[in-house]
Amino acid sequence: MILHDELAADPAAVMRDLYLFLGVDGDFAADVSTRHNAGAIPRVPTLYWMLSKSVKGFRRVFPSLPRGTRIAAGIKRRLVRPADPLPPAIRRRLIGYFRDDVARTGELIGRDLSHWLESSPRS
């Protein structure tokens, strides 16, 4: 079982273990340096929405640029900023709400998940 915490902490090691489990060549090493689908907040929500609708929307906003979706994706990436961290008060409330579920999940998978119940997230 792979937990997100482990993947975030050491993606190369987790992928190596996964490849061994799947019987993939042990010398294979995927590039794990890029984080895909990271959460982000649009800097200009209306423009981001227009670009997200379709290539047609992209051409409406930037008619002089080529029609390729890769260009739209590149521009969209520049239109976002990292998501804000979860406020501590909300985190404490969620920890209280999910405490029993976390304990049961830990029992079910045979893993210690007590660090999920800490007030501040691990870096």
Buried (B, 14 or more C-beta within 10 A) or exposed (E): EEEEEEBEEEBEEBBBEEBEEEEEEEEEEEEBEEEEEEEBEBEEEEBBEBBEEEEEBBBEEBEEEEEEEEBBEEBBEEBBEEEEEEEEEEBEEEBEEEEEEBBEEBEEEEEEBEEBEEEEEEE
